[in-house]
Amino acid sequence: MLKRVVAICAALAVFCGCIPSVAPEETYSVTGEIIDPDACLARSVDGMSVSATDKSTGKSYAGAVGTDDAVTCRYALDGLPSGEYVLRFSSPYYEPAEYSLVLQGNKTLDVTLTPIPLFSLDVEKLYFAPRVKTRQFSITNVTEKPVSLSLYPNDVIALLVRSIPGFQKMNGTIGWRGQLDAGETKTVTVEIKHDDEESLLEGALALEIDGMRLSALPLVIETTSRDFYANLVGRVTDEQGRPLKDVPIYCNCTDTIVLSDEDGRYSFDDLPYMSQVQVIALSEFYNWKTSEFKEYVRDEIEINLSLERCRNHLTLDRQEIDFGTGSVSRPGDPVSFEINVTAETDAPVMFRVQTKVLGGDVYPGLHYIANGSFQSTQRLWFQLDRSVGNVGDFQFTAILWTDCAGVYLIPVKFSNTE
């Protein structure tokens, strides 16, 4: 019996040795980079799918898409047996693409996809000539759904792009955001400010659709040194059109005052370029008048003013204030001056005092009555505390404004030693 069992086992061993073992089928992978011609990483990743179909069996294999750094989109198809395949790339942002390949080992295949247009522009570049502050372009949403449009100037021109009307300024970011409905065309106005020296800056305005930065519109901003100078002329008259002589005219672009001549004419030469200019007539016998802000992009600006006669007038017993010379380190008691003001009538006079037309003290130790109202007489009080000041010679103009009795200029000067 034992011999029989041994014989059977031996026979089985021989029989089993005749059946070869089946090795697992070897598989391979296809990997590569998905290339966007506009280098838009977000577009190449968002909604992208890749698959491989075996031509002989019809079996389909799904791949993976992702990024391995900040600028590259990669795909991978794993577990593919050897054979002939069709690779398909599908995305809502690209034209469908197919690639045929024979796979007999691991393979690398980089693919470049053709973007589906999401918008169209009517210009290729925005050029801002000297003194040109605004340019326009039109953008059309060529898709069938609304999109979010964002505009970002690059670092070269970021501080020169002043506004894009009709778009919301982003908080904490130099950029603007808006909406484009399906098929909508929007005219976009870009407002800039020029540099303050001769230059030619070439930058770009990035266009972002639904969070994907898809394109950049080049911007060229040209500046010449003469862009920042213009001449301002004007004439001051009364209500009957008669010229007014010796009327002080203040200009916001120069922070200076000139007097009108006997023909009522005044001028400011070589105004530094600003987007707007404004003048103020400061007259004792006529109500002071502020002009409207006026845009200027040419070499000469004209602003004329017609003034109304004041119904009151003031007499000042002192025409200037001279605090003399004193020491900052040994100032002594503050020095005070008084100006007595008398009105021609008993009508109430509202007044305010400034040391500059645009406000703000020019010297920290100067104090004065800033505003108030009076009838008949008023005492204006000025005091200088040298202990909080600096060494040097100081000259400026205090201005007494009233609501019905004109404007009065009071020169102030003093010197400080150590």
C-alpha positions, 0 to 999 in steps of 0.5 A: 500500500505504501509503495502504491501511494509513493508511486501515485505521488511521484506520478502527480509530481511528474504531471504537475511539472509538465504544466508551465507557470503563467507570468503576469502580463507586462504593462507600461505607462505614457507620460508627458507635458500638456503645453498651453501656447499662452502658458496658462497653467490654470486653463490646462489643468481645469477640466482636463481629462486624458484617456487611452483606447486600445485599438485591438480590444477597444478597452479604454484607460483613464489617465491623471492630470496635475502639476508637479511645479508652478508652471508645468501641467503633466499627465500620466496613463499607467497600466497599459499593455503593449499594443496600438493606442489612441490618446484623447485629450478633452477640455472645455477650454481646448479643441479636442486632440487625438494622438496615435502611438504604438506602445511596447515600453514606457513612453514620453509624449508632450502635447500642445493643445489649441485653446478654444477662444473665450474672447476677442480684442479689437486692438493688439496694443495700447499706445499712450503718446505724450500727454495722452491720458486715456485709450480704449479697447473693445473686448467681446465674450465669444462664449455662450455663458457669462464670464468674470473679467479681471485686468491686472497691469504688470509691475512696470506700469502698475503705478501709472494706471490710474483707473479703469472706469466701469470696473471695480477696483480690487482691494489690496491688489492693483487690478480691476474686475467686471462681468461680460455676458455671453456675446457681450462687447464692452469698451474698456477705457484705461486712464493713466498718468505719465511719469515725471521724466522723459521715458518710454515704458513698455508694460502689459495689461493681463486679462483674466477670464474666470480666474484664468490669466489667458492673455496680455495686452501690451501698453506703451507709455511715452513721456517727454520732459515737455509733457510736464510744463504748460502756460496758464493765461487768463483775465479777471473782470467785474460783472460789467466786463471791465478789467480788474487790476492787482487782483491776486490769483492763486494757482494750485499747480504752482502754489504761488500767487501772481497779480493781474495787470491793468488789463486784468490779465494774469499768467503762470509760466511752466506749470508742472503737469497735473491732470487738472488746474484751478485758480482762485481770485483773492480780492479785497473789494470783490468776492473771492472766486474759485474756478472750476477744475480744468483738464489740460493736455496742451501747452497753454490753458486759459481760465477767465474769472468774473468777480462780484463786488463785495457788499462789505469791506474791511480795514486792517491796522497792520499790513504785515507781521514781523516777529523779528529775530530770536533764539530757538534755544533761548526763546523767552516768552512767546511773541504776540501780534494783534491786528485790529479789523474794522468793517465798513458796515454792521453786517455780520462777517464770517472769517477764517485764517489760513497760513496757506491756501490749501491749509496747514501751518508752515511753522509748528510754533505759529498760533492764531485765531483760525475762524469766527464771526464779528460785527464792526470790529475784530481782533486777530491774534498771532503768536510765535513760540520759537521753542518748538521751531527750527533755525532759519529765515521764514516768510509766508502769507497768512490769508484772511478769508471772509464770506462777504468782505473779500480776501486779505493777504498778510505777509508774515516773517521771522528769523530763528538763530540757535 
